Amino acid sequence: MTWLSEQLTLKVESQDWGIVNADSSRVEEFVRFFEFHDSNDSWEPEALGELILASANDGLVDGSLSDMARQRVVAFLRMHSDKIPHQMIPILWIITQRFMKCLVKILRGQLYEMT
């Protein structure tokens, strides 16, 4: 993960790298990086998938994830779900539930508010 950390200017961590480096303000950047490097087998897509999910989750929790970022994450999950680490499935489920709650609130015209 040293290469990923250097490329994305993140902390080098041996455990929970994606969670430690999660940043909801950079989630779209992380998705673009993933998509640009998807055909390169020399990096760790699972680690970056974890970073994207953890960043999206943080943004949903604190309400900072924009509609555009939400759409990018949903598209990312549809296209690259095979590269999401299995241990991230519970977080993926939570994120999916939060997306649905947010969508319902938006459709009902309510203020965006996550609790």
N, C-alpha and C positions, 0 to 999 in steps of 0.2 A: 503494500500500500504506500510505500515511499514514493513511487512514481506518481500515483494519483494525488497524494498530498502535495507534492511539489507542483504538479500541473495546476491544481486548484487552490494553491496557497492555503492549505489546511494543516492541522496538527497531525503529526505522525503518532498514531496510537496502535497498540497491538491488540486491543480488545475493544469492541463496540465502536469501531472507527466511524461508522456512519451516524450513529446516535450522538457521539461526542461532537462531531463536526456539523451536525444538522444546522441549517440556516434557512429559514423560510423565505428570506429576501433573495436567496440565490437559487431557488428551486428550478426556475426556468433555465438558468445558466447550466445547472447540473444536467438537466434533461438534454439540452443542446450538446453538451460535452459528450454525453452517453451516445447520442445519435451520430455525432461526428466520428466517434471512435468505435462504433459498433462492429465494424468489420475487422478490427485489430484484435487478434487473439492474445496479445502479450500483456494485457492489463486485466484487472479483476472486475468484470461487469457486476458480479453479485455485490461487491462492496459498494459500488456506485449506486446500484439499485437500492441498497439499504439506506444510503445517504439521501437519495431522492425521496423515499418513503418517509424517513424520519423528518426530513425538512418539510414535506407536505403536511405531515401530522402536526408538527409544531405550528405551522401557519393556520391550520384549521382550528387548533386549540385556542390560539390567541387572536384569531379573526383577521390575520394579516394577509392571508392567501388571496390573491386577486382572482377574478373570474377567468382571466386568460391563463394564469398559472394552474388553476384547477383543471381547465380543459387540456392543458399540456400534460399534466400528470395522468389524467384519464386516458389520453391517447397513448402515452408512454406505457401504461399498464396493459392496455389492449395489445400493443405491438410487442412488448418485451416481457410478458409475464413469465416466460420460460427462464428468464435470467434473474428472477427475484428469489433470494435465498428462502428455503423452506421455513426457517425459523422466523421469517418476517411475515408469514401468513396471518398470524393473529393481528399484527399491526395493520396489514392490508385490509382485514375484515373491519377493524375499527375505523380506518380511513374511509372505507366504502360506506359505512353507516353514517359517518359525519358528512360525507358528500351528499347522501340522500337527505339528511335532516336539513342541510343548508339549501338544497334544491327545493324542498318543500316550502321552506320559509321564503325563498325568493319568489316562487310561484304564487304564494299567498300574499305577496307584497309586504311581508314583514321585514323589519330591520334584520340585517345579518348579525346574528348573535350566537356564539357557541358557548355552551356551558358544560 
